[in-house]
Amino acid sequence: MDITCVVDARAELGEGTIWDPVEGVLWWIDIWQKLIHRYDPRTGRDETWQAPEYLGCIGLRASGGLVLTMASGFYFFDPASGRFDAIFDPEADLPDTRFNDGKPDRQGRFWSGSMFESPARRRGSSVRSIAWTRTCRCTG
């Protein structure tokens, strides 16, 4: 088996890969660099978009674009315009949490869990306490 590096992105924390079967591209995020990546294997091109906050996870929308979580909740993202539209922050009252991993379910609902992460301790081994607080879903 041959393994080939197709994107040398030097990501700080690359996660959340999702294959778009319609477009034939791979979406993924770099949480700490606040980047959304879209890799096209036909061209070898890796496009990036800068997010305004730390990212948690992404999902494809049937109507186009992405649904995603950032530190402050759920958002829609339109790659064509680069626009982020806030949906809702179910944990606005919890400043030491951020949304992390998540995926859509078979009914098209987007689920994401949150985790405790003190803003003063955002990097690698300095994060001492991680605990799931809530799991939330987005429909629409």
Contact map, one row per residue, 1 for C-alpha under 8 A:
11100000000000000000000000000000000000000000000000000000000000000000000000000000000000000000000000000000000000000000000000000000000000000000
11110000000000000000000000000000000000000000000000000000000000000000000000000000000000000000000000000000000000000000000000000000000000000000
11111000000000000000000000000000000000000000000000000000000000000000000000000000000000000000000000000000000000000000000000000000000000000000
01111100000000000000000000000000000000000000000000000000000000000000000000000000000000000000000000000000000000000000000000000000000000000000
00111111000000000000000000000000000000000000000000000000000000000000000000000000000000000000000000000000000000000000000000000000000000000000
00011111000000000000000000000000000000000001000000000000000000000000000000000000000000000000000000000000000000000000000000000000000000000000
00001111100000000000000000000000000000100001010000000000000000000000000000000000000000000000000000000000000000000000000000000000000000000000
00001111110000000000000000000000000000000000000000000000000000000000000000000000000000000000000000000000000000000000000000000000000000000000
00000011111000000000000000000000000000000000000000000000000000000000000000000000000000000000000000000000000000000000000000000000000000000000
00000001111100000000000000000000000000000000000000000000000000000000000000000000000000000000000000000000000000000000000000000000000000000000
00000000111111000000000000000100100000000000000000000000000000000000000000000000000000000000000000000000000000000000000000000000000000000000
00000000011111000000000000000111100000000000000000000000000000000000000000000000000000000000000000000000000000000000000000000000000000000000
00000000001111100000000000001111100000000000000000000000000000000000000000000000000000000000000000000000000000000000000000000000000000000000
00000000001111110000000000011110000000000000000000000000000000000000000000000000000000000000000000000000000000000000000000000000000000000000
00000000000011111000000000011110000000000000000000000000100000000000000000000000000000000000000000000000000000000000000000000000000000000000
00000000000001111100000000111000000000000000000000000000110000000000000000000000000000000000000000001000000000000000000000000000000000000000
00000000000000111110000001111000000000000000000000000000000000000000000000000000000000000000000000000000000000000000000000000000000000000000
00000000000000011111000001110000000000000000000000000000011100000000000000000000000000000000000000000000000000000000000000000000000000000000
00000000000000001111100111100000000000000000000000000000000000000000000000000000000000000000000000000000000000000000000000000000000000000000
00000000000000000111111111100000000000000000000000000000000100000000000000000000000000000000000000000000000000000000000000000000000000000000
00000000000000000011111110000000000000000000000000000000000000000000000000000000000000000000000000000000000000000000000000000000000000000000
00000000000000000001111100000000000000000000000000000000000000000000000000000000000000000000000000000000000000000000000000000000000000000000
00000000000000000001111110000000000000000000000000000000000000000000000000000000000000000000000000000000000000000000000000000000000000000000
00000000000000000011111111000000000000011000000000000000000000000000000000000000000000000000000000000000000000000000000000000000000000000000
00000000000000000011101111100000000001111000000000000000000000000000000000000000000000000000000000000000000000000000000000000000000000000000
00000000000000001111000111110000000011110000000000000000000000000000000000000000000000000000000000000000000000000000000000000000000000000000
00000000000000011111000011111000000111100000000000000000000000000000000000000000000000000000000000000000000000000000000000000000000000000000
00000000000001111100000001111100000111000000000000000000010000000000000000000000000000000000000000000000000000000000000000000000000000000000
00000000000011111000000000111110011110000000000000000010110000000000000000000000000000000000000000000000000000000000000000000000000000000000
00000000001111100000000000011111111110000000000000000010000000000000000000000000000000000000000000000000000000000000000000000000000000000000
00000000000111100000000000001111111000000000000000000111000000000000000000000000000000000000000000000000000000000000000000000000000000000000
00000000000110000000000000000111111000000000000000000110000000000000000000000000000000000000000000000000000000000000000000000000000000000000
00000000001110000000000000000111111000000000000000000100000000000000000000000000000000000000000000000000000000000000000000000000000000000000
00000000000000000000000000001111111100000000000001111110000000000000000000000000000000000000000000000000000000000000000000000000000000000000
00000000000000000000000000001111111110000000000111100010000000000000000000000000000000000000000000000000000000000000000000000000000000000000
00000000000000000000000000111100011111000000000111100000000000000000000000000000000000000000000000000000000000000000000000000000000000000000
00000000000000000000000001111100001111100000011110000000000000000000000000000000000000000000000000000000000000000000000000000000000000000000
00000000000000000000000011110000000111110000011100000000000000000000000000000000000000000000000000000000000000000000000000000000000000000000
00000010000000000000000011100000000011111001111000000000000000000000000000000000000000000000000000000000000000000000000000000000000000000000
00000000000000000000000111000000000001111111110000000000000000000000000000000000000000000000000000000000000000000000000000000000000000000000
00000000000000000000000110000000000000111111100000000000000000000000000000000000000000000000000000000000000000000000000000000000000000000000
00000000000000000000000000000000000000011111000000000000000000000000000000000000000000000000000000000000000000000000000000000000000000000000
00000000000000000000000000000000000000011111100000000000000000000000000000000000000000000000000000000000000000000000000000000000000000000000
00000110000000000000000000000000000000111111110000000000000000000000000000000000000000000000000000000000000000000000000000000000000000000000
00000000000000000000000000000000000000111011111000000000000000000000000000000000000000000000000000000000000000000000000000000000000000000000
00000010000000000000000000000000000011110001111100000000000000000000000000000000000000000000000000000000000000000000000000000000000000000000
00000000000000000000000000000000000011100000111110000000000000000000000000000000000000000000000000000000000000000000000000000000000000000000
00000000000000000000000000000000001111000000011111000000000000000000000000000000000000000000000000000000000000000000000000000000000000000000
00000000000000000000000000000000001110000000001111100000000000000000000000000010010000000000000000000000000000000000000000000000000000000000
00000000000000000000000000000000011100000000000111110000000000000000000000000000000000000000000000000000000000000000000000000000000000000000
00000000000000000000000000000000011100000000000011111110000000000000000000000000000000000000000000000000000000000000000000000000000000000000
00000000000000000000000000000000010000000000000001111100000000000000000000000000000000000000000000000000000000000000000000000000000000000000
00000000000000000000000000000000010000000000000000111110000000000000011100000000000000000000000000000000000000000000000000000000000000000000
00000000000000000000000000000011110000000000000000111111000000000000011000000000000000000000000000000000000000000000000000000000000000000000
00000000000000000000000000001111011000000000000000101111100000000001111000000000000000000000000000110000000000000000000000000000000000000000
00000000000000000000000000000010000000000000000000000111110000000001111000000000000000000000000001111100000000000000000000000000000000000000
00000000000000110000000000001000000000000000000000000011111000000001110000000000000000000000000000111110000000010000000000000000000000000000
00000000000000010100000000011000000000000000000000000001111100000111100000000000000000000000000000000110000000000000000000000000000000000000
00000000000000000100000000000000000000000000000000000000111110000111000000000000000000000000000000000011000001000000000000000000000000000000
00000000000000000101000000000000000000000000000000000000011111011110000000000000000000000000000000000000000000000000000000000000000000000000
00000000000000000000000000000000000000000000000000000000001111111110000000000000000000000000000000000000000000000000000000000000000000000000
00000000000000000000000000000000000000000000000000000000000111110000000000000000000000000000000000000000000000000000000000000000000000000000
00000000000000000000000000000000000000000000000000000000000011111000000000000000000000000000000000000000000000000000000000000000000000000000
00000000000000000000000000000000000000000000000000000000000111111100000000000100000000000000000000000000000000000000000000000000000000000000
00000000000000000000000000000000000000000000000000000000000110111110000000011110000000000000000000000000000000000000000000000000000000000000
00000000000000000000000000000000000000000000000000000000011110011111000000011110000000000000000000000000000000000000000000000000000000000000
00000000000000000000000000000000000000000000000000000000011110001111100001111000000000000000000000000000000001000000000000000000000000000000
00000000000000000000000000000000000000000000000000000011111000000111110001111000000000000000000000000000000000000000000000000000000000000000
00000000000000000000000000000000000000000000000000000011110000000011111111100000000000000000000000110000000000010000000000000000000000000000
00000000000000000000000000000000000000000000000000001111100000000001111111100000000000000000000001110000000000000000000000000000000000000000
00000000000000000000000000000000000000000000000000001111000000000000111110000000000000000000000011100000000000000000000000000000000000000000
00000000000000000000000000000000000000000000000000001000000000000000111111000000000000001011000001100000000000000000000000000000000000000000
00000000000000000000000000000000000000000000000000000000000000000000111111100000000001111111000001100000000000000000000000000000000000000000
00000000000000000000000000000000000000000000000000000000000000000011110111110000000001111000000000000000000000000000000000000000000000000100
00000000000000000000000000000000000000000000000000000000000000000011110011111000000111110000000000000000000000000000000000000000000000000000
00000000000000000000000000000000000000000000000000000000000000001111000001111100000111100000000000000000000000000000000000000000000000000000
00000000000000000000000000000000000000000000000000000000000000001111000000111110011110000000000000000000000000000000000000000000000000000000
00000000000000000000000000000000000000000000000000000000000000011100000000011111111100000000000000000000000000000000000000000000000000000000
00000000000000000000000000000000000000000000000010000000000000001100000000001111111000000000000000000000000000000000000000000000000000000000
00000000000000000000000000000000000000000000000000000000000000000000000000000111110000000000000000000000000000000000000000000000000000000000
00000000000000000000000000000000000000000000000000000000000000000000000000000111111000000000000000000000000000000000000000000000000000000000
00000000000000000000000000000000000000000000000010000000000000000000000000001111111100000000000000000000000000000000000000000000000000000000
00000000000000000000000000000000000000000000000000000000000000000000000000001110111110000000000000000000000000000000000000000000000000000000
00000000000000000000000000000000000000000000000000000000000000000000000000111100011111000000000000000000000000000000000000000000000000000000
00000000000000000000000000000000000000000000000000000000000000000000000000111000001111100000000000000000000000000000000000000000000000000000
00000000000000000000000000000000000000000000000000000000000000000000000011110000000111110000000000000000000000000000000000000000000000000000
00000000000000000000000000000000000000000000000000000000000000000000000011110000000011111000000000000000000000000000000000000000000000000000
00000000000000000000000000000000000000000000000000000000000000000000000011100000000001111100000000000000000000000000000000000000000000000000
00000000000000000000000000000000000000000000000000000000000000000000000111000000000000111111000000000000000000000000000000000000000000000000
00000000000000000000000000000000000000000000000000000000000000000000000010000000000000011111000000000000000000000000000000000000000000010000
00000000000000000000000000000000000000000000000000000000000000000000000110000000000000001111111010000000000000000000000000000000000000000000
00000000000000000000000000000000000000000000000000000000000000000000000110000000000000001111111000000000000000000000000000000000000000000000
00000000000000000000000000000000000000000000000000000000000000000000000000000000000000000011111000000000000000000000000000000000000000000000
00000000000000000000000000000000000000000000000000000000000000000000000000000000000000000011111110000000000000000000000000000000000000000000
00000000000000000000000000000000000000000000000000000000000000000000000000000000000000000011111111000000000000000000000000000000000000000000
00000000000000000000000000000000000000000000000000000000000000000000000000000000000000000000011111000000000000000001111000000000000000000000
00000000000000000000000000000000000000000000000000000000000000000000001000000000000000000010011111100000000000000111110000000000000010000000
00000000000000000000000000000000000000000000000000000001000000000000011110000000000000000000001111110000000000000111100000000000000000000000
00000000000000000000000000000000000000000000000000000011100000000000111110000000000000000000000011111000000000011110000000000000000000000000
00000000000000000000000000000000000000000000000000000011100000000000110000000000000000000000000001111100000000011110000000000000000000000000
00000000000000010000000000000000000000000000000000000001100000000000000000000000000000000000000000111110000000011100000000000000000000000000
00000000000000000000000000000000000000000000000000000001110000000000000000000000000000000000000000011111000001111000000000000000000000000000
00000000000000000000000000000000000000000000000000000000111000000000000000000000000000000000000000001111100001110000000000000000000000000000
00000000000000000000000000000000000000000000000000000000001000000000000000000000000000000000000000000111111111100000000000000000000000000000
00000000000000000000000000000000000000000000000000000000000000000000000000000000000000000000000000000011111111100000000000000000000000000000
00000000000000000000000000000000000000000000000000000000000000000000000000000000000000000000000000000001111110000000000000000000000000000000
00000000000000000000000000000000000000000000000000000000000000000000000000000000000000000000000000000001111110000000000000000000000000000000
00000000000000000000000000000000000000000000000000000000000000000000000000000000000000000000000000000001111111000000000000000000000000000010
00000000000000000000000000000000000000000000000000000000000000000000000000000000000000000000000000000001111111100000000000000000000000001111
00000000000000000000000000000000000000000000000000000000001000000010000000000000000000000000000000000111100111110000000000000000000000001110
00000000000000000000000000000000000000000000000000000000000000000000000000000000000000000000000000000111100011111000000000000000000000111100
00000000000000000000000000000000000000000000000000000000100000000000100000000000000000000000000000111110000001111100000000000000000000111000
00000000000000000000000000000000000000000000000000000000000000000000000000000000000000000000000000111100000000111110000000000000000111110000
00000000000000000000000000000000000000000000000000000000000000000000000000000000000000000000000011111000000000011111000000000000000111100000
00000000000000000000000000000000000000000000000000000000000000000000000000000000000000000000000011110000000000001111100000000000011111000000
00000000000000000000000000000000000000000000000000000000000000000000000000000000000000000000000111000000000000000111110000000000111110000000
00000000000000000000000000000000000000000000000000000000000000000000000000000000000000000000000111000000000000000011111011000010110000000000
00000000000000000000000000000000000000000000000000000000000000000000000000000000000000000000000110000000000000000001111111000010000000000000
00000000000000000000000000000000000000000000000000000000000000000000000000000000000000000000000100000000000000000000111111000000000000000000
00000000000000000000000000000000000000000000000000000000000000000000000000000000000000000000000000000000000000000000011111000000000000000000
00000000000000000000000000000000000000000000000000000000000000000000000000000000000000000000000000000000000000000000111111100111000000000000
00000000000000000000000000000000000000000000000000000000000000000000000000000000000000000000000000000000000000000000111111110110000000000000
00000000000000000000000000000000000000000000000000000000000000000000000000000000000000000000000000000000000000000000000011111110000000000000
00000000000000000000000000000000000000000000000000000000000000000000000000000000000000000000000000000000000000000000000001111110000000000000
00000000000000000000000000000000000000000000000000000000000000000000000000000000000000000000000000000000000000000000000000111111000000000000
00000000000000000000000000000000000000000000000000000000000000000000000000000000000000000000000000000000000000000000000011111111000000000000
00000000000000000000000000000000000000000000000000000000000000000000000000000000000000000000000000000000000000000000110011111111110000000000
00000000000000000000000000000000000000000000000000000000000000000000000000000000000000000000000000000000000000000000000010001111110000000000
00000000000000000000000000000000000000000000000000000000000000000000000000000000000000000000000000000000000000000001100000000011111000000000
00000000000000000000000000000000000000000000000000000000000000000000000000000000000000000000000000000000000000000011100000000011111100000000
00000000000000000000000000000000000000000000000000000000000000000000000000000000000000000000000000000000000000000011000000000000111110000000
00000000000000000000000000000000000000000000000000000000000000000000000000000000000000000000000000000000000000001111000000000000011111100000
00000000000000000000000000000000000000000000000000000000000000000000000000000000000000000000000010000000000000001111000000000000001111100000
00000000000000000000000000000000000000000000000000000000000000000000000000000000000000000000000000000000000000001110000000000000000111110000
00000000000000000000000000000000000000000000000000000000000000000000000000000000000000000000000000000000000000111100000000000000000111111000
00000000000000000000000000000000000000000000000000000000000000000000000000000000000000000100000000000000000000111000000000000000000001111100
00000000000000000000000000000000000000000000000000000000000000000000000000000000000000000000000000000000000011110000000000000000000000111110
00000000000000000000000000000000000000000000000000000000000000000000000001000000000000000000000000000000000011100000000000000000000000011111
00000000000000000000000000000000000000000000000000000000000000000000000000000000000000000000000000000000000111000000000000000000000000001111
00000000000000000000000000000000000000000000000000000000000000000000000000000000000000000000000000000000000010000000000000000000000000000111
